[in-house]
Amino acid sequence: MHMLTYHGLLAPGSSWRSDIVPRREREPRGSCGASKRVPGPCQRYSWPDLMRRVFGLDVLKCDRCGSRRRLIAVIDQREVIVKILEHLGLPSAAPEPAPARPPPQLELGT
């Protein structure tokens, strides 16, 4: 279901839309991912690239020696994750959510 609707000059059926909305150069069919300049609809960023673009963090850079980290394992089994966290002395259960607070308007009146 579409959650965004454009009206007026930006509406899809507007005769002036082509004068306002800049045109995007399209790649020929079958060349999906061939160009590395700008990611298109079928080109995805890896999570380290996203972290670098969004937060300015190089998550694969080692803080101690400055070299590049590499992926050696992916652990996705709950039992194994709980065992590792408990061995390291870290909490393995999600924290209880805090109770909801009243709207700010009610806090100001008291």
Secondary structure, DSSP 8 states (H G I E B T S, - for coil): -------GGGSTT-TTHHHHS-------TT-TTT--SS--TT----HHHHHHHHH---TTB-TTT--B---------HHHHHHHHHHTT---S----------HHHHHH-
